Amino acid sequence: MSGVAILGRGAPLWLAAAALRRALGPAGVEVDAVALPDETAPGDLYPTLPAIEALHDQIGIDEAVLLRGARGAFTLGRNIVDRSGAEQPPLLLAHGGYGTGIDGEDFFPHWLKARHHGLGVGLDDFSLTASAAHQGRLFLPDEVSARYGRADYGYHLPAAGYAKNLKAIARHLGVRIAETRTVDVEHGEAGVTALRIDDGTRIAAALFVDATREGVVLREGLGEAFVPWAAPGDRMFTARAPRLASVPVYAEVRAGAEGWTALYPGLTHLHVAHVWSSAAASDEEALAAAGAASGFALEAPAVRAVAPGFVHEPWTANVVGVGEAAAGFDPLHGFALHALQLGLVHLIACFPTGGAMEARRAEYNRQMAIHIARVRDFEVAHFALQRHAGPFWDAARRVPLSAELDHLIALFRARGEIAPQEGESLPPDAWRALFTGLGVVSEGWRPAADRLPPDAAKAHFRKMLGFVREQVLRQPTHDAYLARIAQASRG
Amino acid sequence: MTGSPYRIVILGGGTAGWMCAAGLSRLLPAADYDITLIESDEIGTVGVGEATLPHIKTFNDMLGLDEAEFMRAAMASFKVGIEFVGWGREGERYIHPFGTFGERWAGADFQHHWARARLAGSDRRSLQDYSFAVAVCRAAGFEHPGEDPGSIRSTYAYAYHFDAGLYARYLREWTTARGVRRLEGKVASVRRDGESGDVAALALESGAEIAGDLFVDCSGFRSLLLGQTMGVPWHDWSEWLPCDRALALPCAGTAPMLPFTRCTAQRGGWTWRIPLQHRIGNGHVFASEFCSEEDAERTLRGAIDGEVQGEPRLLRFQAGRRGAGWAGNAVAIGLSSGFLEPLESTSIFLIQAAVTDLAALMPRRGQRVDPRLRAEFNRLFEVHYDRTRDFIVLHYAANAREGEPLWDHVRHMALPDSLTHKIELFRESAIAPDYALGLFSRDSWLSVFEGQGVVPRAHSPLAERLPLPELQRRLDDLAERIALNAAEMTPLAEFLADYCAAEGVALPGVAVSAA
């Protein structure tokens, strides 16, 4: 394998280039990054899941440097609040775990049982991250907290700053960079042979990675069909607003009757995203309405289409689709970088070394299919089970469920169990918090939980609540921690 | 909680029946469940499960059994792997170890480094030389694994060889002492609810009728409730696993005692050798289409290395499973749910997995069977059986015994797609199966691949982050650490004598002390 050429734009291109070069450079794999004109708008921001930290570590990205450079912030999750008039309680989807094991057994069945018998304490109070989020504090895990449970955080990464940082890292790692306005895909017998760019340069490679939004090589070049997924919204704008006096430590998603508006706090600005259906409002109408509803002065709004869906065989011939070229999610849960990461991790694992690559191609496509399906199930579960009012959310409730998701929900309703599945990349507690927060009440719990006398369970709960309170109080506020990170560069 | 306790009736008291009774009585709250087990001393049990996988320790620990006491009672010995002899070419041998191969270096799984060093010509060692568990087997030693995760002595797990009948009897004592009711009797007929078709009660030959809410079918091959009563269809897997008979014939122990099961390929099937404290279990699994019973007996007697005890016992079976493990209110566990030949010691694991799943999905007091819970049980049931099947079929598919009709047949048969992909992927790239659900880890697959000549033509480029001389230095160091530590292992028989020897048993190779 002589080299790999990656076509894309913005952060996805540079993340793919940096990750592949870092992993494969020592094996002599040359990486060409072919950059199409960046479409990043000032308001664009990537909310990330905690898992991204592993990819950043592998590339060698320093967290403080990244947040300073990208003007990012920490996030402990997303809080979906009802503004549709349905008067639903807020749904906080925190990144960490909930509760700690009791005598070696799962916490959750015990909580289900206690709640059934009238316990008034919600799941959030048993979670280090959810409790910290409620109090405006970051949660920095240590050995003591790790014994209790996971306390993970993600980031809010403004897309422009993130891309700039990643590009510099990619260049430093030895990625060869070519910039072009247009690209011609040159075909041969075994797939694609080269990319021809504006200045006439021909970039040949044995393997091509398509990291574009629209699948320039995979879909347009090779004709792989894009299978659209049903979603309630088809338009989106992003914009920026002035920084809030205090930077919240999670995203707020306001579910209105006509769509939703997300507020993502960053280091220097508040980033705003709004998704709606073009059947209900024109771009101008949506901008005006969302601007008024948010109460912020929106700067630099940029509108684009939302078109979630996937490609059956994201690796076809010698072209590997990653990110949106392979699968695009609805923006509500911020899965864009997660999908990209899944692609990069499996591509690196299956990276061909010359000779035959049929089996690795089949393996990549198999892994992507099962992993993407589980993430899609999560967003569809939210669509199906949310109880907001209005035509947008009615459409969301009509999105069809996969057989696997149908079973997952049925089992949770029956017993509060999360059916273990191959290809699952979200922790079981993410599913538990989603179902519970959406009001799915389990009819029972695993009988083993009944072996613990109720008084003993209560004592365990009291201890947990005390521990969580005490741990959260020791944590820095988000503002204080961000200030420390900003200062470190001057110190 | 109102109403009377939920009634669970377990039919059959073999290994499956008593593991089920023990597991359920431990995992379910006693006040809410009334557990009855019906068995008949007149009905023999199959007891094929003399060899186990390391998961059994999790089950015993969950029950809270005392290891040494249970081992004394079941004449148990330790087991750190399974040796396969003659599955490649005649005379070739390898061990499927209960442990890891090597270490993960530079972000790449060990087999990629191994494949690289071999392809580069700098290293000639087998993957086997990089497993501490293999070295423990070769040294015929045993000690409990170490707890320091940095030490090579922590890189293995262990299972047991035991007398499955004695294990069942031990669990019976343990379980009945904890409130499970045992009834002696044979089932004359099954009474079903006219409307739902559920099993309502079992009528015994004595005239007694045992009513229940949920029935666990541990009736063995008969599959009285799931197969005969509920009519759940059988999925025949003999196209991939043609062996359909087994002859069992124990013999006296021989020295040194070996901490592994041995499975030796024979012309018409394969023979097993399972050393326990008081004897060696031997048997011959064969395909009647390719091998007569007389030939099988001759082969078996020829393979036995100790003084034969008694006469050979014949078993007939077919590889496969039921379409579902749970239908209506009847759940099959053990041979009533399916059968896979004991090549990889999986029978007892499949029982254990079903018991654990059933405990989590069991109806609660006052409830009926919930189809949603049943669907989950059946989903997991299929995962467990089907993944295990692929692994066992691999041993046959990758044989190199050319010119023998059975082996030529299985080498050329069409494989399940899921298995074909795994083999091709490993050949092409050294990527080995690594899944979240179901039996057999990446290391298990690696051992059989390499042991039977499925070798990679390439490796992950990630392995090239280590300079080749540095890699070779690490490989040499690893092999040396393994050899040094294995040389210090206590011989198995001595370890057993100190730890858990049954009274009155003379372990082979251990001098009887005057103490």
Boltz contact constraints between the chains, C-beta under 6 A:
constraints:
  - contact:
      token1: [A, 24]
      token2: [B, 461]
      max_distance: 6.0
  - contact:
      token1: [A, 26]
      token2: [B, 464]
      max_distance: 6.0
  - contact:
      token1: [A, 26]
      token2: [B, 465]
      max_distance: 6.0
  - contact:
      token1: [A, 27]
      token2: [B, 461]
      max_distance: 6.0
  - contact:
      token1: [A, 27]
      token2: [B, 464]
      max_distance: 6.0
  - contact:
      token1: [A, 351]
      token2: [B, 461]
      max_distance: 6.0
  - contact:
      token1: [A, 353]
      token2: [B, 458]
      max_distance: 6.0
  - contact:
      token1: [A, 353]
      token2: [B, 461]
      max_distance: 6.0
  - contact:
      token1: [A, 356]
      token2: [B, 428]
      max_distance: 6.0
  - contact:
      token1: [A, 359]
      token2: [B, 424]
      max_distance: 6.0
  - contact:
      token1: [A, 359]
      token2: [B, 425]
      max_distance: 6.0
  - contact:
      token1: [A, 359]
      token2: [B, 428]
      max_distance: 6.0
  - contact:
      token1: [A, 360]
      token2: [B, 429]
      max_distance: 6.0
  - contact:
      token1: [A, 363]
      token2: [B, 425]
      max_distance: 6.0
  - contact:
      token1: [A, 410]
      token2: [B, 372]
      max_distance: 6.0
  - contact:
      token1: [A, 411]
      token2: [B, 372]
      max_distance: 6.0
  - contact:
      token1: [A, 411]
      token2: [B, 376]
      max_distance: 6.0
  - contact:
      token1: [A, 414]
      token2: [B, 370]
      max_distance: 6.0
  - contact:
      token1: [A, 414]
      token2: [B, 372]
      max_distance: 6.0
  - contact:
      token1: [A, 414]
      token2: [B, 373]
      max_distance: 6.0
  - contact:
      token1: [A, 419]
      token2: [B, 376]
      max_distance: 6.0
  - contact:
      token1: [A, 420]
      token2: [B, 437]
      max_distance: 6.0
  - contact:
      token1: [A, 422]
      token2: [B, 435]
      max_distance: 6.0
  - contact:
      token1: [A, 422]
      token2: [B, 436]
      max_distance: 6.0
  - contact:
      token1: [A, 422]
      token2: [B, 437]
      max_distance: 6.0
  - contact:
      token1: [A, 444]
      token2: [B, 364]
      max_distance: 6.0
  - contact:
      token1: [A, 446]
      token2: [B, 360]
      max_distance: 6.0
  - contact:
      token1: [A, 447]
      token2: [B, 28]
      max_distance: 6.0
  - contact:
      token1: [A, 447]
      token2: [B, 362]
      max_distance: 6.0
  - contact:
      token1: [A, 447]
      token2: [B, 364]
      max_distance: 6.0
  - contact:
      token1: [A, 448]
      token2: [B, 27]
      max_distance: 6.0
  - contact:
      token1: [A, 450]
      token2: [B, 29]
      max_distance: 6.0
  - contact:
      token1: [A, 451]
      token2: [B, 29]
      max_distance: 6.0
